[in-house]
Every structure is written in structure tokens, then in C-alpha cells.
């Protein structure tokens, strides 16, 4: 593997300075919201998202590539732009979908969907619709929740006839074809594969790249719904059961037989190419670790490239605890935008890589034991469910044997992204992640678990 020296690790100070200047020029007394998102891609510059704040403010700061190369300290002068949400030229419908009451066709589509899904009678008039952002990726997509308030029945109503609140979740894409593809996929999973761990698709809004789904809930509901990150961590009494349910759902996805026509393919060689790029970035970010990065990167890329290509099945593509929604005893899979045709070991390795608590990289007490126990729970449950679905012992053992390679590849991604987001390189943390990569490579010779242990 040939690794070229990557660009210097971007510092966030240029983005924060640019936003501080913007807020001062606006004459506002609002303080800078917390940094939530930071990405640097060579040739495409840097994007930072701040917020939402307590007031709901969200700002996107973009720094162009030229300014990055010249140094971020000067970027705020001429090479940066600040956009206040929902302004986003690369996502042109964002301002419209965030103001549904001002767009009659959108409001009508939301109303008719909500009436059907929530069985709202016609004598309850729609009073207003409010949109709130849930998850935003600048220039790409935005998840939002609509709250529709319906009035009391009839003209005057009566006791116990307070306004009724109904919610829908929507995902805005750049292209209508993306929205339709997302809706079609959920329909295939729900209707043809008969799974119950996805949100029910509710169609695409005419004229907009906006896919609607049922609302799986939020933390404000009587039975709160939380991201898997809120539940799957040391100290959570519910973590083990959520991990088991996540493993069972993944096995059911891999054996669903859902139509794979038109899906992109992700092979071991594809992941090797990504791993090589991430290793190159790490060499630039933390040059003192370059020899270690090169050693584990070479071994990992060689092993990934040698993986078979006849094991591909429908896969989630980015399976990790943050892609789960937990409501009571139910666990749902969300965000199928990376759905692909891949080795099932990719999803298994993805989940195991992100299952590690951050404290493990700082050698905090109990974190290693928690991770090892949780990883064994996930893998053994997954393999057992595969067996229940008719998969052979050889197939299950092969997935268990290959999963650590994909796990290692995703750990390399975690290392590169964590170094990218931090104010300093923290070579000790990066070295700890690289040590986890080495552990995974060693595990490929003695897999953690086999079918008989399930």
C-alpha cells in the first residue's frame, strides 16, 4: 500500500472566529452555540456546524480549500462563509420545508398524511404546523419533525376536547430520486420482508424531495424514545437487551431476501481503498505515529483486498448504536441511506467498532470488560439468529472470521475523524485506537465467537 502524506489536520479556531465575527456584525447578544459537526475533505474545504443552541439557532461555517492550505487563522477574513439555518444553497428546499404553513401544497400534504396515520376526523380543523430540525448535514440532507395541531371537534367543542397534537418525521434530500428510493426501500422492508423494526413509510411529498415516515418518538414523549447512544453505554441497565435486539434485527436484515436490484456494491477491496486514505490522513494529522499507522494500514488493506466477493447480501452500510431508536422494549433501525450490497461482516464489524465506549481509549476502569462482554453478546446473538433463519454453520463462522477486518477498518475511520474534530491531535488517544486495530487483526486468526457458543 502506498500512503501519501495527508493535509495538515484542520483546526477549528478559524471557524469559531468566523462565527464570532458574524454574530458581532449582526449586532446580536447571542453567544456562539456549541460545535456539533466538523468535516474536512481534501479539495472541498471544511464545514463546521454550531448548534442548535438553547434558542434553536444553527449556523454553518464553510472554509474554502485555498484558505485551509494558507492557514485557518486567516480563513475568517476572506475564505469563510456563515449561513444561518435554514439557509443552505446546496439544499434549496430547506427553507420551504422548515416553514410549512407558508406553503399551501406542503401543508396540505402533511395534513392529509397526519389525518390518515393518526385517524384525525374531518371536524377537527388544522390550526398550525411547526417544523423542528432533528439532524442536519449541510448541503446533503436534513431530518425534521412536524408537529400538527388540530382544533377541537365541531364549532364549539366541549369538555375534554383540547387541541390534538400529531407528529410526522420527514427527511429532506437534494434530489427527488433519493427521497423516492428511501421511501421504496422502507416499503420493501416493511411489506415484502415483513420486518417490524423500521419506521412505516408514508410516501414522498409531491414536488419536493421530502420522504415522510411515522414518528418513532422523542425524549419528550410519555414513553420516551432515545437514540441508541443514549442507551448503549457502560452503566446502562438496558444496554445488554438493546444490543441483543440490535443483533437479532441485523441478522433478519441480512436474511430478509429484500430485492437488491440497483444497490451499490461494497467489497473488501472498496473498504481497503477507504482505509488507505484514512491512514494517509492520520499520517498527516499525527506524524509521530506514522510508522505505526503504516504498519497496521498495510496489514489491514492487504487482508481486506483478499476477502471473497461472493458473500454479498443486503446490508445497512453504517450500522452502529446511533442508528438505533429505543422506545420502551422496542428497538428500531433508522437511516438506510447507505443501504448496499455487501459482505454481512461489514455491518457486524461496523457495530462492534462503534460499540467501544470513548473511555476505553483512555483506559478507564471497567470499559474494556464492558466492551468485551457487550461484543460477545452482540456477536453470539447475531450468529444464533442466523442459525434460526437457516444459515449454515460454515456461513456463520465465515462472517465471524471476517468481521474483525471490517471492524478494524472502521476503527481507522474513527481514529481519523476523532483527530480531525479535536483541538489538538492527542496522539495518545489515536495510538489507543490504532492498538484496537491491531487487536482486531490478531482476532482474525482466532475469532471471538463461533456458532456453537451462541
C-alpha positions in Angstrom: 0.0 0.0 0.0 1.3 3.4 -0.9 0.4 6.2 1.5 0.9 9.8 0.7 1.3 12.5 3.3 -2.2 13.9 4.1 -3.1 17.5 4.6 -2.4 19.1 7.9 -5.1 18.5 10.5 -7.6 21.3 10.3 -8.0 23.4 13.4 -11.5 24.7 14.4 -10.3 28.1 15.5 -10.8 29.7 12.1 -14.4 28.5 12.0 -15.2 29.7 15.6 -13.6 33.1 14.9 -15.6 33.5 11.7 -18.9 32.8 13.5 -18.0 35.1 16.4 -17.4 37.9 13.9 -20.6 37.1 12.1 -22.6 37.3 15.4 -20.9 40.5 16.3 -21.6 42.1 12.9 -25.3 41.1 13.3 -25.5 43.1 16.4 -26.8 40.1 18.4 -26.0 39.4 22.0 -26.3 35.7 21.3 -23.3 33.6 22.2 -21.8 31.0 19.9 -23.7 27.7 20.0 -21.7 24.5 20.7 -19.9 22.8 17.8 -21.8 19.8 16.7 -20.2 18.8 13.4 -16.8 19.3 11.8 -15.7 17.8 8.5 -12.6 18.4 6.3 -12.4 16.7 2.9 -9.4 17.4 0.7 -10.3 19.6 -2.2 -13.7 20.5 -0.7 -12.7 22.6 2.3 -14.0 22.5 5.8 -17.6 22.6 7.1 -18.5 23.2 10.8 -22.0 23.3 12.2 -22.7 25.1 15.5 -25.9 24.4 17.3 -28.7 24.1 18.0 -28.4 26.5 20.9 -30.9 26.8 23.7 -32.8 29.1 21.3 -32.6 26.7 18.4 -30.0 28.7 16.4 -27.9 26.7 14.0 -25.0 28.1 12.0 -22.9 26.5 9.3 -19.4 27.8 8.7 -17.6 26.8 5.5 -13.9 27.4 4.8 -12.6 27.0 1.3 -9.7 24.8 0.4 -7.4 27.7 -0.5 -7.8 29.2 2.9 -7.2 25.9 4.6 -3.9 25.5 2.7 -2.8 29.0 3.7 -3.8 28.5 7.3 -7.0 28.7 9.1 -6.1 31.7 11.2 -6.5 33.8 8.1 -9.6 32.0 6.8 -12.0 34.1 8.6 -11.0 37.2 6.6 -11.8 36.1 3.0 -12.2 32.4 2.8 -15.1 31.6 5.1 -18.9 32.0 4.8 -21.5 31.7 7.6 -25.1 30.6 6.9 -27.9 30.8 9.5 -30.2 27.8 9.3 -32.3 27.2 7.2 -30.3 29.0 4.5 -28.4 26.3 2.5 -27.9 26.9 -1.2 -26.9 23.3 -1.8 -30.2 22.1 -0.2 -32.5 24.6 -1.9 -35.8 23.3 -0.4 -34.7 23.6 3.2 -36.2 27.0 3.9 -39.5 25.9 2.4 -39.9 22.6 4.3 -39.0 24.5 7.6 -41.9 26.9 7.0 -44.8 24.6 6.0 -47.6 27.0 6.9 -46.3 29.3 4.3 -46.5 26.7 1.5 -50.1 25.5 0.9 -49.3 22.4 -1.0 -46.8 21.1 1.6 -49.2 21.9 4.5 -52.0 20.1 2.7 -49.8 17.0 2.1 -48.8 17.0 5.7 -52.4 17.4 6.9 -53.8 14.6 4.8 -51.0 12.2 5.8 -51.4 13.1 9.5 -55.2 12.6 9.3 -54.8 9.2 7.8 -52.0 7.9 10.0 -53.4 9.3 13.3 -57.1 8.9 12.4 -57.9 12.6 12.9 -61.6 13.2 12.0 -62.5 15.9 9.5 -64.3 18.0 12.0 -61.0 18.9 13.7 -59.5 21.8 11.8 -55.8 22.1 11.3 -54.6 25.1 13.4 -50.9 25.2 12.6 -47.9 23.1 11.5 -44.5 23.6 13.1 -41.2 22.1 11.9 -38.2 21.4 14.0 -34.8 20.1 12.8 -33.7 16.8 14.3 -30.5 16.0 12.4 -28.8 18.2 9.7 -26.0 17.5 7.3 -25.2 20.7 5.4 -25.6 20.6 1.7 -26.8 17.0 1.9 -30.0 16.2 3.9 -32.0 17.2 6.9 -34.3 15.1 9.2 -37.1 17.1 10.7 -40.2 16.6 12.8 -43.5 18.2 12.0 -46.0 18.9 14.8 -49.5 19.4 13.5 -52.1 20.9 15.9 -55.7 20.1 15.2 -58.5 22.0 16.9 -61.4 20.7 19.0 -64.2 18.8 17.2 -67.1 20.9 15.8 -67.6 24.6 16.1 -67.6 24.9 19.9 -66.2 21.6 21.1 -66.8 20.6 24.7 -65.2 19.2 27.8 -62.1 17.1 27.1 -61.8 18.4 23.6 -58.4 20.2 23.8 -56.4 20.6 20.6 -54.7 17.4 19.4 -51.0 17.3 18.5 -49.9 14.8 15.8 -46.3 14.3 14.6 -44.6 13.1 11.5 -40.9 12.7 10.6 -39.6 13.8 7.3 -36.2 13.6 5.6 -35.2 16.2 3.0 -32.8 15.2 0.2 -31.2 17.1 -2.6 -32.8 15.0 -5.3 -36.4 13.7 -5.6 -35.0 10.3 -6.8 -33.2 10.0 -3.4 -36.4 10.6 -1.5 -38.3 8.1 -3.6 -35.6 5.5 -3.3 -35.7 5.9 0.5 -39.4 5.5 0.6 -39.4 2.5 -1.7 -36.7 0.8 0.4 -38.7 1.1 3.6 -41.8 -0.2 1.8 -39.9 -3.2 0.7 -38.6 -3.9 4.1 -41.9 -3.4 5.9 -44.2 -5.1 3.3 -42.2 -7.7 1.5 -39.6 -8.6 4.1 -42.2 -8.3 6.9 -39.9 -6.6 9.4 -41.2 -4.5 12.3 -38.0 -2.7 13.3 -38.2 0.1 10.8 -40.4 3.2 10.7 -43.5 2.9 8.5 -43.0 4.8 5.2 -45.7 7.4 4.4 -44.8 8.5 0.9 -43.0 11.4 -0.8 -44.5 14.9 -0.8 -45.4 15.8 -4.4 -43.0 18.3 -5.9 -40.4 18.0 -3.1 -37.5 15.6 -2.3 -39.2 15.0 1.1 -39.8 11.5 2.3 -42.3 11.1 5.2 -42.3 8.4 7.8 -44.1 7.7 11.1 -42.6 9.3 14.1 -40.9 6.7 16.3 -41.0 9.2 19.1 -38.7 11.6 21.0 -37.4 12.1 24.5 -40.3 14.3 25.4 -43.0 11.6 24.9 -44.7 9.8 27.8 -42.8 6.7 26.7 -39.6 8.4 25.6 -37.7 7.3 22.5 -33.9 7.7 22.6 -31.0 7.3 20.2 -29.1 4.1 20.8 -26.2 6.2 22.0 -28.3 7.2 25.0 -28.8 3.6 26.0 -25.8 1.5 24.8 -23.1 2.6 27.1 -21.5 1.4 30.4 -23.8 1.9 33.3 -27.0 1.5 31.4 -29.2 -1.3 32.7 -30.9 -1.6 29.3 -27.7 -1.8 27.2 -27.4 -5.6 27.0 -31.0 -6.1 25.9 -30.8 -3.4 23.3 -27.6 -4.9 22.0 -29.3 -8.3 21.7 -32.3 -6.8 19.8 -30.0 -4.9 17.5 -28.1 -8.1 16.7 -31.3 -10.0 16.0 -32.6 -7.3 13.7 -29.3 -7.2 11.8 -29.5 -11.0 11.2 -33.0 -10.6 10.0 -32.0 -7.8 7.6 -29.2 -10.0 6.2 -31.5 -12.9 5.6 -34.5 -10.8 4.5 -34.2 -11.6 0.8 -35.2 -8.0 0.0 -34.7 -7.0 -3.6 -31.1 -5.9 -4.2 -31.5 -4.6 -7.8 -29.7 -1.3 -8.3 -27.9 -1.4 -5.0 -24.3 -0.2 -4.9 -21.7 -2.9 -4.1 -19.2 -2.6 -1.2 -16.4 -5.2 -1.3 -13.4 -5.8 0.9 -11.3 -4.1 -1.8 -13.5 -1.0 -1.6 -13.0 -0.8 2.1 -9.3 -1.3 1.6 -9.2 1.8 -0.6 -11.0 3.9 2.1 -8.7 2.5 4.8 -5.6 3.6 2.8 -7.0 7.1 2.5 -7.7 7.3 6.2 -4.3 6.0 7.1 -2.8 8.8 4.9 -4.9 11.4 6.7 -3.7 10.0 10.1 -0.1 10.3 9.0 -0.6 14.0 8.3 -2.6 14.6 11.5 -0.2 12.8 13.8 3.1 12.4 12.1 4.8 10.9 15.2 2.6 7.8 14.8 3.3 7.4 11.1 5.3 4.2 11.4 2.5 2.5 13.4 -0.1 3.8 11.0 1.8 2.5 8.1 2.3 -0.9 9.6 -1.3 -1.5 10.6 -2.6 0.1 7.5 -0.6 -2.1 5.2 -1.7 -5.3 7.0 -5.3 -4.2 7.1 -5.5 -3.2 3.4 -3.9 -6.4 2.3 -6.3 -8.6 4.3 -9.4 -6.6 3.1 -8.3 -6.8 -0.5 -8.1 -10.6 -0.2 -11.6 -11.1 1.1 -14.1 -13.0 -1.2 -16.6 -11.2 -3.3 -19.3 -13.9 -3.4 -20.6 -13.3 0.1 -22.6 -10.1 -0.7 -26.1 -9.5 0.8 -28.3 -6.6 1.5 -26.7 -4.5 4.3 -27.3 -1.4 6.3 -24.0 0.1 5.4 -23.5 2.2 8.6 -24.8 0.0 11.4 -23.9 1.5 14.8 -25.7 2.4 18.0 -26.5 5.9 16.8 -28.6 4.3 14.0 -31.0 2.7 16.6 -34.1 4.2 18.2 -35.1 2.7 21.5 -38.6 3.1 22.8 -39.6 1.1 25.8 -38.8 -2.5 24.9 -38.7 -1.9 21.2 -35.6 -1.2 19.1 -35.8 0.3 15.6 -33.3 0.6 12.8 -33.1 4.0 11.2 -31.1 5.8 8.4 -30.9 3.4 5.5 -29.2 6.0 3.2 -26.1 3.8 3.0 -28.1 0.6 2.2 -25.9 -1.5 -0.1 -24.9 -5.0 -1.3 -22.1 -6.0 1.0 -20.5 -8.8 3.0 -22.7 -9.1 6.1 -19.5 -9.0 8.1 -19.3 -5.3 7.2 -22.4 -4.4 9.3 -21.2 -6.7 12.1 -17.7 -5.1 12.2 -19.3 -1.6 11.9 -21.4 -2.1 15.0 -18.5 -3.6 17.0 -16.2 -0.8 16.1 -18.6 1.9 17.3 -19.7 -0.2 20.4 -16.5 0.8 22.1 -17.1 3.5 24.8 -14.8 6.5 24.5 -13.4 5.8 27.9 -11.8 2.6 26.5 -9.3 4.7 24.6 -8.3 6.4 27.9 -8.0 3.1 29.7 -10.7 4.0 32.2 -11.7 1.3 34.7 -14.2 -1.2 33.5 -14.5 0.0 29.9 -12.6 -2.9 28.4 -14.6 -5.5 30.3 -17.9 -3.9 29.4 -17.0 -3.8 25.7 -15.8 -7.4 25.5 -18.9 -8.6 27.2 -21.2 -6.5 25.0 -19.3 -7.5 21.9 -19.7 -11.2 22.8 -23.4 -10.6 23.4 -23.9 -8.9 20.1 -22.0 -11.5 18.0 -23.3 -14.6 19.7 -26.9 -13.3 19.4 -26.4 -12.4 15.8 -25.0 -15.8 14.9 -27.7 -17.6 16.8 -30.4 -15.7 15.0 -28.7 -16.5 11.6 -28.8 -20.2 12.6 -32.5 -19.9 13.4 -33.1 -18.4 10.0 -31.5 -21.4 8.3 -27.9 -20.3 7.7 -25.2 -23.0 7.8 -22.5 -23.3 10.5 -19.9 -22.6 7.8 -21.6 -19.3 6.7 -21.9 -18.1 10.3 -18.3 -19.0 11.1 -17.1 -17.2 7.9 -18.9 -14.0 8.9 -17.5 -14.2 12.4 -14.0 -14.7 11.0 -14.2 -11.7 8.5 -16.0 -9.2 10.8 -12.8 -8.1 12.7 -11.3 -6.9 9.4 -14.2 -4.6 8.8 -14.2 -3.6 12.5 -10.5 -2.6 12.1 -11.3 -0.6 9.0 -14.0 1.3 10.9 -11.7 1.9 13.8 -9.3 3.6 11.4 -12.2 5.8 10.3 -12.9 6.6 14.0 -9.2 7.5 14.6 -9.1 9.8 11.6 -12.4 11.6 12.4 -11.6 12.0 16.1 -8.2 13.5 15.3 -10.0 15.8 12.8 -12.5 17.0 15.3 -10.2 17.7 18.2 -8.5 21.0 19.0 -5.2 19.1 19.4 -4.0 15.8 17.8 -4.0 13.9 21.2 -1.6 11.2 19.9 -2.2 9.1 23.0 -5.9 8.6 22.0 -5.0 8.0 18.4 -2.4 5.4 19.5 -5.1 3.7 21.6 -7.4 3.4 18.6 -4.6 2.0 16.5 -3.9 -0.5 19.2 -7.6 -1.6 18.8 -7.0 -2.0 15.1 -4.0 -4.3 15.9 -6.2 -6.3 18.3 -8.8 -6.9 15.5 -6.1 -8.0 13.1 -4.9 -10.5 15.6 -8.5 -11.7 16.3 -8.9 -12.7 12.6 -6.7 -15.6 13.4 -8.7 -16.6 16.4 -12.3 -15.4 16.0 -14.1 -14.2 19.2 -17.1 -16.5 18.8 -18.4 -19.4 16.8 -21.9 -20.6 16.2 -21.8 -23.3 18.9 -21.2 -20.6 21.5 -24.4 -18.7 20.6 
